[in-house]
């Protein structure tokens, strides 16, 4: 693993993160220079242990270990232990701070920004992005080759990975008396609230006459498609290949497994789980697990 961008002492990092309910055992002035998995950790390295095995921690080559040992009665020579209830989570939070690139703000020279766009402070817009008449709030990072259409509102501290398309026109057509298709105008908007994550090649359409909304803290993987008028609640997870058809309503804390899809107008209740490859065609009550029925077909050798 590469060295961290921001080399900092354990004590200073804890102060900056304002973390509570932790105890530091050993030298808190030790500087973190690297971060590695527990079984591969070496000198000057930050790592974490979730099993709390004292013998494993004693034998580890890492200098700084986040662990969940509650009562330390022995000395761990040459080691600094950060004792917390959830070592993995604290390790992630430390890594976010240690690996953040200072000064990664501003607009790349190749980006195209509409003159009526509102870009707040500490926003990063990467190479070859196109930004229409959108409002982008502070702390948001939009990586290369992303297209943001007009009438899009993006909240604070949103991360948008390369190649996303946000606020484009949805796929809606109406037949006339002669059977020819006519495009339904999409004049609504797209609202992305704070702390949302949007993966590469993901498309989120704007609303028809209303809005499409992605609420605070939701994380969307690569290659997802979210259609017009969709409402997604807080802290949802949409893994790769998820597809939500028009006017789907998703409540808070719903998990979508890879390649799952939801039929137009369906409502998914809070705290539900949609299994891999599921096609949801009826409303789902809160706290429901939806698991697909698998069918396996065998082909005779003579027909193969």
Phi, psi and omega in degrees: 000138180293159178296153179290154180286323186246096180283125189209152180285158179301313183298316181292322179296317178299319179296315182295321182282345180054042180275142179244176178058048174218154176234138178254125179246118181110199187281107182279354178272359181297135183269133178274120182248345185203168176218130184215163173298154185302316185282355179236007186292146180230189184300148180061029186245142171265134176213183179216153178230129182260346184268348177065023181282112184298320181297318179296321180292320178298323183276346181295145178276351181293146179272329186233116186233126173271125185213175182245029175288125184273316183241112180259114182251358182232164178272139175250092189303126175073013183237150171246122180253131175251107189264119183219169179285325184233086184300321182297315181295315180295322176301316179299314181296320177297316184295323177303317181287319184291329185260002179288136180273114179298139175081010180279069177224172179102177184246126180295149185297338181269353180287147178249117186240126177298143183296340180262003176291146177250112182245115182278183184290155174059035175260142175245129175235118190276185185300139171060024172281153174237122183239119178276208180283072185246164175242118183240120186271170191299148176082358182277144178237124179243112187274176195306147172062028176268143179244119177246116183281178174298160171063039177243132176246124181240127185283200184275145172056039174271140175245122180241118184279167187302140172085007178287152177235116189239126175084018176288168180289138180286173183262093182219126183223152180229133178281145172266189184294338180264005178084011178270146182274139174235137183288132176278122181295135176252102185246010176280193182230175175240129177240124177243116185279183186297150169063026176273148177241130181233124185280172180294145176062019175271138179243129177235115184277150174284170181284167175282285177251348179244219182232154163264136184224132173247116188275170188310134170080000180285144182239125184240125185283185177290153172058039174259154177231124180239116189277179182299144174070006180292142176239119180243128184286192183280147170056038174271157176238123174242107182276177193305134175083005178293139179228123177247118181285175187303140174064019172292141178241121181244124178279188189289151168060040176262140179249125174251122178281168184304142176059022174281155179213155184230132182289154183308134172081003183281149176247130179249119183290159184298152176061026179266163180231125178250119187287170185298131177074010181288144170243110186266121184237008174215160182300145182244127178289158177303153175061037182250141173255123180252116184241132182288152172268119184267136174240132181246126180253133179251138181250126178301147181301325181294334181267347185291000000 
